[in-house]
Amino acid sequence: MTWTKQRLNNLFFFLGCAACVVMLFTFDVSFVELWEHLTHAGYWLIPIVGIWIVVYGLNALSWRAVILGNVGKEDIERCRLSSLKYFWRIYRLTITGYALNYATPVGGLGGEPYRIMELSKDIDKQHATSSVILYAMMHFFAHFWFWFISIFIYLALVIVGDMPITTAIAIVLAVIVVFCLVAFYIFSRGYRHGLVVYVLGLVGKIPGLRGWSRRFRGRHADALRNIDSQISALYAQDTRAFYISLVLEYFSRVVQSLEVMFMLLLFGIDCGGGLGGLTLTFLHAILIVSFTTLFANLIGFLPMQIGVQEGGFVLSIAALGLSAALGIFVSIICRVREIIWIAIGMALMKLKSER
């Protein structure tokens, strides 16, 4: 078993390293132009990359709340992850998991098997699996709240005369609202009744996977029901942990928006300066991140979302009346930041697990 986990660890490590190489050679600009963009960023690259220390910290705290809420009050004292001493372990697995998510297709789910494998060293496998699934659900759930609230931020800016509103924009905003409301309903059902058995049932309807789904559900019926019961138990029995996790995940996206704000300031875009100007600039950054992540997640099956993120940044920045050149710059610097954090994640993967 240990040998198998080591081989899987090496496989994940290889995928991450390969992703770094692929991303380096899939830039839409030459290395000369890339270097020009990096020199233009200058010292601003430090806060742009560094802000993700805080983002991942909020993600780790959110996941920790899910884990502790999922193991139950009766087992929490025996769970070593309840100690802040072991927060570094959750933080490390958070960074590495997201590094693998950047590197793999299918909606960025490559890091979840790795997290389950590593978390199984601390708690039983069923709780590890349900904790990882719960956090993945929370991650996406917070995305929908981020997009939903961004609609009202846009409308507030329309009221103060900072943003335009047309029939086409109104239709797009309405579609996003409906999209989010439908997602809220689906997630609420998932949190109340579990999601694993239902999803496997949907997978069984895909041609070629019907037999595999039936056999898998037959062999692991009890385990799957237990995982679903653990998923529904968090919302039903520990609503405090649920909402703490949701709020932390949501604010991780708000903090992430500072990355784009730094780049806007680098181009001298500060909406007139002062506290009011910086506030408007930050709200613009939130809208840019919101639209870009919505666009990227809708087409998230592409490995590393090559071309999707870049297009999202260019479109969202152009929609705010800013230059396409700024959109290209933001997308390239964000891609560089991703490569840096993938490399950090791969390095952390090779650190020995705490005992």
Secondary structure, 3 states (H helix, E strand, C coil): CHHHHHHHHHHHHHHHHHHHHHHHCCCCCCHHHHHHHHHHHHHHHHHHHHHHHHHHHHHHHHHHHHHHHHHCCCCHHHCHHHCHHHHHHHHHHHHHHHHHHHHCCCCCCCHHHHHHHHHCCCCCHHHHHHHHHHHHHHHHHHHHHHHHHHHHHHHHHHHCCCCCCCHHHHHHHHHHHHHHHHHHHHHHHHHHHCCHHHHHHHHCCCCCCHHHHHHHHHHCHHHHHHHHHHHHHHHHHCHHHHHHHHHHHHHHHHHHHHHHHHHHHHCCCCCCCHHHHHHHHHHHHHHHHHHHHHHHHHCCCCHHHCCHHHHHHHHHHHHCCCCHHHHHHHHHHHHHHHHHHHHHHHHHHCCCCCC
